[in-house]
């Protein structure tokens, strides 16, 4: 039965990594209900290993947002956004995404009306003259919600700075509880809007916008940290990686 299911997923064109995720889910639920794990068999293991040999994982083709590109994006925002408020908000979001190496789901809302609390909240932010502290309530590697603190330091004068850009945004942000990044009308900054403005800026800079995504900030953060000479342990700490998976991001 499991092999038929895996064959169905194969016919749909799913990657080998996705097949392993489905197998892990089946194993988990089978064990949770006291059943024998149907995936713990020789045939299933051979199917997965054979599939991975036939269809090896493709390298991540998304381009990184480098530090120099981040600077150019910030300079482009006033010409791309329809108001100074929007430009200030997007600058704070871009800089935070880079220096915090955030995944999109960790700081952005799914939609403009998303009040689920999954995105960063205003109450998750503690700002001082010297640091920006973000309380990350949950993440991909923290599904149970133990939480962790991301501490960002000021950047040199004239460079994109997470402390300065956040201070500028909070200075004009409506006095509202809930999601951190909101428009002047109180609606949430969504992932779609973030990506749309990012690609508009990239196109204006003459770059292939479709080659970049929200994750390009995280890829750029891993690359930048490595270029700065940080050790593997330090890079893992920057992006909250539990393994050396960040190495696939380094360009």
C-alpha positions in Angstrom: 0.0 0.0 0.0 2.8 2.4 0.9 4.6 1.6 -2.3 1.5 2.3 -4.4 1.2 5.7 -2.5 4.9 6.5 -3.3 4.4 5.6 -6.9 1.4 7.9 -7.0 3.6 10.7 -5.6 6.3 9.9 -8.1 3.8 10.2 -11.0 2.9 13.6 -9.7 6.5 14.6 -10.0 7.3 15.2 -6.4 11.0 15.5 -5.4 12.7 12.7 -3.4 12.8 15.0 -0.3 9.0 15.4 -0.5 8.6 11.7 -0.6 10.6 11.3 2.5 8.5 14.0 4.3 5.3 12.0 3.4 6.9 8.7 4.6 7.9 10.4 7.9 4.4 11.6 8.4 2.9 8.1 7.8 5.4 6.6 10.2 4.6 9.2 12.9 0.8 8.8 12.7 1.1 5.0 12.6 3.2 4.9 15.7 1.0 7.5 17.4 -2.0 5.3 17.1 -0.1 2.1 18.1 0.0 0.6 14.7 3.0 -1.2 13.1 5.0 1.3 11.1 4.2 0.4 7.4 7.2 2.4 6.2 9.8 0.5 8.1 10.4 -2.1 5.4 13.2 -3.0 3.1 11.1 -2.3 0.0 10.2 1.2 1.1 13.8 2.1 2.0 15.0 0.7 -1.4 12.3 2.6 -3.3 13.4 5.9 -1.7 17.1 5.4 -2.2 16.5 4.3 -5.8 14.3 7.3 -6.4 17.0 9.6 -5.1 19.6 8.1 -7.4 17.3 8.5 -10.4 16.2 12.0 -9.6 19.0 13.6 -7.5 18.1 16.8 -5.6 18.7 19.9 -7.8 20.9 22.7 -6.5 19.0 25.7 -5.1 18.9 28.1 -8.1 17.6 31.1 -6.2 20.0 34.0 -6.1 21.1 35.6 -2.9 20.4 39.2 -1.8 23.9 40.3 -1.1 24.8 43.2 1.2 25.5 45.5 -1.7 22.2 44.5 -3.3 20.4 45.2 -0.1 21.8 48.7 -0.1 20.6 49.2 -3.7 17.2 47.9 -2.9 16.8 50.3 0.0 17.9 53.2 -2.2 15.3 52.1 -4.8 12.3 51.9 -2.5 11.3 55.6 -2.4 10.9 55.4 -6.2 9.0 52.1 -6.1 6.6 52.7 -3.2 3.6 55.0 -3.5 4.3 56.8 -0.1 7.1 57.5 2.3 5.4 55.4 4.9 5.4 52.3 2.6 9.1 52.9 1.7 10.0 53.1 5.3 8.1 50.0 6.2 9.6 48.0 3.3 13.1 49.2 4.2 12.7 48.0 7.8 11.3 44.6 6.5 14.0 44.1 3.9 16.8 44.9 6.4 15.3 42.8 9.1 14.9 39.8 6.7 18.6 40.1 5.8 20.2 40.6 9.2 17.9 38.3 11.0 18.1 35.6 8.3 14.3 35.1 8.6 12.1 32.7 6.8 9.1 34.4 5.3 6.7 32.7 7.7 8.6 33.9 10.7 8.0 37.6 10.1 5.4 38.1 7.4 1.6 37.5 7.4 0.1 35.1 5.0 -2.4 37.8 3.8 -3.4 41.4 4.5 -6.2 40.2 6.8 -4.2 37.5 8.6 -4.5 38.0 12.3 -3.5 34.5 13.3 -0.5 35.7 15.2 2.0 33.6 13.1 3.8 36.7 11.9 6.0 38.9 14.1 4.0 41.0 16.5 4.7 44.5 17.7 5.1 43.0 21.2 7.8 40.7 19.9 10.1 43.7 19.3 12.3 45.4 21.9 14.3 48.4 20.6 17.0 50.4 22.2 19.7 52.7 21.0 22.2 49.8 20.9 20.2 46.7 20.0 17.1 45.3 18.3 15.8 42.2 20.1 13.2 40.1 18.3 11.4 37.4 20.2 10.7 34.6 17.7 7.9 32.7 19.2 8.0 29.7 16.8 9.9 28.6 13.7 10.4 25.8 11.3 12.9 24.2 13.7 10.8 25.1 16.8 7.3 23.8 16.1 6.3 23.5 19.7 7.0 27.2 20.4 9.8 27.2 22.9 10.8 30.6 21.4 14.2 32.2 20.9 15.6 35.7 20.9 17.3 37.2 17.8 19.6 40.1 18.8 20.7 42.5 16.1 23.4 45.1 16.5 23.6 48.6 14.8 25.5 48.8 11.5 28.1 51.5 10.6 26.7 54.9 9.7 25.7 55.0 6.0 25.0 51.3 5.8 21.6 49.5 6.0 21.0 49.2 9.8 18.4 47.0 11.4 18.3 49.2 14.5 18.0 52.5 12.6 15.5 51.3 10.0 13.3 49.7 12.7 13.4 52.8 14.8 12.3 54.9 11.8 9.4 52.6 11.0 8.2 52.3 14.6 8.3 56.1 14.8 5.5 56.4 12.1 3.7 53.0 12.6 0.1 53.3 13.8 -0.2 52.7 17.5 -1.7 49.2 17.2 -1.2 45.8 18.7 -0.9 42.8 16.5 1.4 42.2 13.5 4.5 44.3 13.4 4.5 45.2 9.7 1.2 46.9 8.9 0.2 49.5 6.4 -1.2 52.9 7.5 -4.7 51.5 7.4 -3.7 48.7 9.9 -3.8 45.9 7.4 -0.9 43.4 7.4 2.0 43.4 5.1 1.6 40.0 3.3 4.2 37.7 1.8 2.7 38.4 -1.7 3.1 42.2 -1.2 6.6 41.8 0.1 7.6 39.7 -2.9 5.9 42.0 -5.3 7.7 45.1 -4.1 11.0 43.2 -3.9 10.7 42.1 -7.6 9.6 45.6 -8.7 12.8 47.0 -7.1 14.9 44.3 -8.7 13.4 45.0 -12.1 14.1 48.7 -11.7 17.7 47.9 -11.0 17.9 45.8 -14.2 18.1 42.5 -12.5 16.2 39.3 -13.4 13.4 39.6 -10.7 12.1 36.0 -11.1 15.5 34.7 -10.0 15.0 36.1 -6.5 12.5 35.2 -3.8 11.8 36.1 -0.2 14.2 33.3 0.8 17.0 35.2 -1.1 17.4 37.3 2.0 18.1 34.2 4.1 20.4 32.8 1.4 22.2 36.2 1.3 22.6 36.2 5.1 24.3 32.8 5.1 26.6 33.9 2.2 27.5 37.2 3.9 28.1 35.6 7.3 30.5 33.1 5.7 32.3 35.8 3.7 32.8 37.7 7.0 34.7 34.7 8.3 32.2 33.4 10.8 32.6 29.8 11.9 30.1 27.1 10.9 28.7 27.2 14.5 28.3 31.0 14.3 26.6 30.8 10.9 24.2 28.2 12.2 23.4 30.5 15.1 22.7 33.4 12.8 20.1 31.5 10.9 19.0 29.2 13.6 20.0 26.2 11.6 20.3 22.9 13.4 22.6 21.3 10.8 25.1 22.4 8.1 22.2 22.8 5.7 23.2 26.5 5.4 26.2 25.4 3.3 23.8 24.8 0.3 22.9 28.5 0.5 26.5 29.9 0.4 27.2 31.3 -3.1 
